[in-house]
Amino acid sequence: MSSILVRKNQQLWLEQVSLQQLADRFKTPFYVYSMDAIKNNFQAYKNALAGHKHLICYAVKANSNIAVLQALVKLGSGFDIVSLGELERVLLAGGDPKKIVFSGVGKNRQEMRRALEVGIHCFNVESEAELSLLNKISAEMEVAAPISIRVNPDIDVKTHPYVATGLKESKFGIDASRAEQIYLQAAKMKNIRIVGIDCHIGSQLTETTPFEDALNCLLGLIQDLNKNGIMLDHIDVGGGLGVRYQDENPPSIDEYTQKLIKLAKGRKETLIFEPGRSIVADTGFLVTSVQFLKRNGSKRFAICDAAMNDMLRPSLYGSFLDIQPVYMRTSEPAYFYDIVGPICETGDFLGYERELSIVPGDLLCLCDAGAYGFSMSSNYNSRPRAPELMISGQEVHIVRERETIDDLVHGEHLILKTGK
């Protein structure tokens, strides 16, 4: 069970709030986050990096709720974005454009123009075509675009193939063997200003060696660039630090950062980190109600009101999320259940073979759901998305309201006349 949940009198509490009371007030399903946990995780990075010039750029894609972003702004965070929408969210939350790095392989003209207009810290360039377009748009705007090259070091990491981003067969970055050539081209472009180098090799990594290998690759390239008169202001080591969902044993934030700081010891460049999952994963929970208990032969199902549209990770990645009863029953027999939703897909599941003592109407809590939970949710089967709540001590804040049917059809139009 998550370390920030507490069981009092058989009930689960988050900070000083009962999950049962939240369900009574807001109905299910809903997401709930701990403000203290978000602050503690970000502070762990700040403490670990103290004494070395750094910038922590939270990866917005992990959880893009504006209240989460606002909390991080107040802590001094920068942001790693991958779209115009994420840029505007950061700005609405009060984020400093000069602390924003823009990643992603498909930045379009509108996104480039807006990012140049507000004055972001850096574009992480991922192809020659992107570099050429960015130079053209910068010339039209009579500015110089600050860039780093995202280097693809071809490092295999032990993670799900969908989130491994540093292999040659991945769509991300520029092959390390060609990076120096692209830098030399960029140096000749009048409207490009080289400020750094970037690398991001994947997500949910549980060993430090791949991070160290990637940084060593960057350091070798920097040495060659320096010989050609190209000096850099920062080294962006990306993100990807894993968290414990089941039996993983990832390094601590301190261990992870110290390994990289040791490699960069004595260097003058700012180190940029792009953590997402390790900031918010263990701070969030998805609470759902058991609608029915069903048995097909030897197989038992707990059919809940949350589904794959609310939490896609188990279906998409085969991910494990710990599932705890909000109320711990001691008098009911325990059985192994598949925890499933009402969506018309066999792939609609939240967990397989979980031993639980439950009855219809009970609440279940999916732990470590703060990253890539709501941010990947959808309206599949025309299901309104769940609300998001933020807990701060005894205070409960609604940071996103539950969607309505009107929200679902907003912007759609009938093309045939209705009525008699």
N, C-alpha and C positions, 0 to 999 in steps of 0.2 A: 504493500500500500504506500502511496505517496507520503513522503516525510512531512509534508505541510498539512496533511489532514489529521485530525484528532478525533478519536472516538470517545464520546462522553455518554454514559448511560445507554450504550448500544447504538447511539446515533453518531453520524459523521458531521463534523464541524470544520469549516474553513475560516481561519482566523477566529473571530468571535461570533460567527454566524452559523446557524444550523442549516444544513442542506435541505432538511425536511421543511423548515419554515420558508425557505426560498421557493420550494416546489409548491407549497400551499399558496403562496402569494403570486407567483409568476407562471405556474403550470409548467409542464414539461413538453418537449425537451428544452433545455437551455444550457448555454455556456456560462461559466463563472470563472473569474480570474482573481488572483491574490495580488494586490498592489505591493504588499511587503515583499513577496517572493520575487516580483519583477525587479524591485529596487535592490534586493540582496544579490541577485544574479548579476545585474549590471555592475554593482559595487565590487563584486568579486573580480571582474575584469579590471576595473580601475585600480584596485589594490595591487593586483598582480603586475600591472604595467607601470606602476609608480616608479619614477626614476629613469624611465626610458621615454623618449619623445614618441607619442602615439596618438592615434585617433581611432575611437571605437565607432564603427558605422553599422548600426543594427540593420539586419537584412529584413526589410519591410515585408517581403513575401511570406515570412513565417507567420505573422499575425499583424494585419494592417489596420486594426481598429484605431480610430483617431485618439481615443482615450489612452490606449497603450502607448501610442507614439508621443502623446503629450507628456505622459509620465517620464518617458525616456528623454525628451527634450529638456525637462527640468533637471535631469541628472547630468546633462551636458553631452548627450549622445549625438553622434553623426548618424547618417543613414545610407544604406546601400539600396538603391532602387533599380527596377527593371522595366518601368513603364511610366507614361505620362500620368496615369491615375495615381500611382504611388508617389510621384513627385508632388502632385497637388495635395495629396493627403498629408504629406510631411509639412508642406507649407501651411496648410490649414491648422496643423497641430502646433505651429510656431517654430518649426525647425529652421535652422540656419542653412541657407543654400550653400554656403562656403564649406559646410561639413557633409555635403552630399556627393557620393560617387554613383555614377550611372552605368550599370552593367547591362548585359543582354545582347543577343546576337542580331536582333532585328529592329534596332532603333529607327524610327521613321523621321521624315522631315519635320513634322509638327513637334515631335518629342525633342529633337535636337534644337530647334529654334527656341522652344520654351525653356529648355535647360540653359541655353546660352543667355537668354533674356534675363533669367533670375540670377545667373552667375554661380553655377555649381562648382564644386571643387575640382571634379575630374570626370571625364568620360573614360570608361574602361573599354577600349576599342578591341573588337573581336574579329575583324577581317579587313583586308585591303579595300574592299568596296565601301565599307563603313567609313574608313579613314578618308577616302576620296570624297565621299558625299559630305562628311563633316567639314572638310576643308572648303568645299564649295559654298556651303551654307554660311560658314563663318565669314567668308569673303563677302558674300551678299550683305551680311549684317555688320561688316567692317569691325570684326572682333577676332581675337585669337582663341581657339578652343583648347583648353587644357586637357591633355590626354595621357593615358598610360596604355601600354599594350598588354592585353590579357594573354599570357603565355600558356600554351598547352604543353606540359612537360612529358606527356605519355606515361603517367604513373598509375599503375593498377592499385586500386584501393578495395579493401574488403567491405563493401557495402552493396546495397541493392543496385543493380545495373541502371535503373532509371535515374538514380541520383549520383552516379559516377560521372564526373564531368571533365576529368583530366586525361582521358585516353585519346589516341589519334582518331579513333572511330567516333568520338563525340563531336557534336556540332559546335562546341565551345572553343573560343580562343584561337590563337595562331601557333602553329607548330614551333616548338622551341628552336629547331634548326633554321627557321626562317625569320625568327623574331628580330635579330640584329639587322637584317636587310630591310625589314619594314620600318624599324626605327630610323635607319639612314634615309629612307624615303621621306618619312615624316619630318625629319630635321630640315629638309629642303622646302617644305611647304610653308608659304608665307603666313597662313592663317591657322597654323597648328603650333601649340606650345607644349613641348614634352615636359611632363612634371613627375612621372613615375613609371612603375612597372607593377603588373598585377598577375596573380595566379589564384585560381580556385579549383580544387581537384575533386570535390564531391561533398556529400552531406552524410551525416550520421557515421562519421569516422570514429573508431574506438581505439586507435593506436596513434602514437605521435610520429612514428617513423615516416609515413607518407608526407606529413607536413614538413618534416625536416628535409626530406629528399627534394620536395618542391622548392623550398627556400634556397637550398644549395644550388639548384638549377638557376634560380633567379640571380643569386650572387655571382655565379659564373658569367651570366650574361651582362650583369652590371659592370663587371671588370672589363669585358670587351667593349661595352658602350663607352666607358670612361676613356679608353684608349683612343676612341674616335671623337672625343671631345663632347660627348653627351653625358651631362651630369643630371642626376635625378634628385627630386625633393623627397619622394616617399617610396616605400616598398609595401605593396598591398598583398598580404598573405592570404586573403580571402577568409572564409569561415569554414563551417563543416564539422565542428567538434560535436561528437555524439553525446547522447544522454542515455541513462539506464531506463529502458522500458520493461525488460524482463530479467535476463541474466547477463546483459552486457556489462562490461567493466571498463568504461571509458576513463581516460585520464581526467583529473580535476582541471578546472580552469587555470589554476596556478601552475600545475605541472606542464600543461600544454603550452601556456604562454612563456614560461621560463625556458623551455627547450628552444623556442624560436628566438627569444631574446639573447640567449647564449650564443647562437650562431651569428646574430647581428651585433654582437658586442663591439663597441668602438666605432660603429658606423654613425654617420651624422643624419642619415635619412630617417624621416618619420616612419614608424611602423603602423600600418593600417590593418585593423582586424574587422571582419564582417560577420559577427556572430548573429544567429537568428534563433535556431532551435535551442541552443544552450542558454538563451536569455528567457524564453517564454514557455518551453515545452512543459516543464514541471509546475508551472504556475497556473495552469488552466485545467478545467474539468468539464465534461459533458454529462449532464444528469438526465436520465430518461426513466419512464415508467414502464413496468411490465403490464402489457395489455391482456395477454393470454398465455397460458402454459399448454403446450401441445405435445402429444406423443405419437410418433409414427414408428411402430414396431419397437425396436430397442433405442431409437433416437428420440431425445427430448429437446424441445425448442422453448425458449422464452422469447415471445414476440413482443417487441418494445415499440414505443412511439418515436424513437430516434432511428435513423436509417442511414444507408450509405450516402444519401444526399447531405446529411448532417455531418458525417464523419467518413470520408472516403478512404483514408489510409489503409484500413484492413483489407478492403476490396481491391484497391489499386496496387498496394505494395506487399500484401500479405502481412501487414504489420501487427504486432501484438500490443494491446493496451490492457493494463490491469483493470479488472472490473470488480468493484466492491459493492455489496449491498449497503444502502444508506442506513437501513436499520438491520442490525444483526439479530436474526432469529435464532433461538436456541431450542425451540420445541418442535420445529418442523424438520422433516427428514431432508438431507442434502442429496442432490442428484447432479449429474453432469449435463449441462445444457449448452446448446448452441444459442448464442444471443443474436437474434436476427431482427430485422425491421419489416415494415409492411410493403416495401417496394417490390414490384413484380420483376425481380431478378434473383436467380439463385446466388449470385454474388453479393446480395444484400445481407451482409453479416457484420457484426461488431466484435465477435469473438467466438471461438469454437471450444467446446468441451470444458466449460468452466463449472467447477463444483460450487453450487450455491444452494442455500436453504431459503427459498422464496415462495411467495404466493402472488396471485394476480393483484395488481395495484401497488406492489412494492416498488421502491426506487432503486435504480442502479447508477453507480457513478463510474464513468470512464476516466481513469487517471492519466496524467501527463498528456492532456489533449490541447494544451495551449498553443502548440505550433502545428501549422498545416492542418488545423481542424476546421474552424469556421472559415478561414481564408480559402479553403478548397471546397467549401460547401456549395450547393446548387439548388435549383428549383425542380430537379428531376421528378417526374410524376406530378408536376404542378403542386409541389409541397412548399409552403411558405418557410423561409429560413428562420432558424431559432433566434431568440434574443441573446444578447451578451450582457453579463453583469460584471461589475467590478466591486470587490470587497476591500475595504480599508478599515481594519479594526472592526467596529460594530456597524460601520456605515455601508449601505448597499447602494450602488449607483447603477442605473440602467444606462449602459453605454451603447446599446443598439436595441431598438424596440423589435418585438416579434413582427415579422411581415404579415400583411393581410392579403386577402384575395384581391383587393384593389391594387395593392403593390404588385402582385403577380402579373396583372394585365395592364398595368400602366404603360402607356406608349403603344399599345396594340390598337388596331382599328378594324372594325367590321367593314366589309366591302359590299355586302348585300343588304338590301332594305329589310328591316325587321317589322314585325306586326302583321296584321291582316292585309 
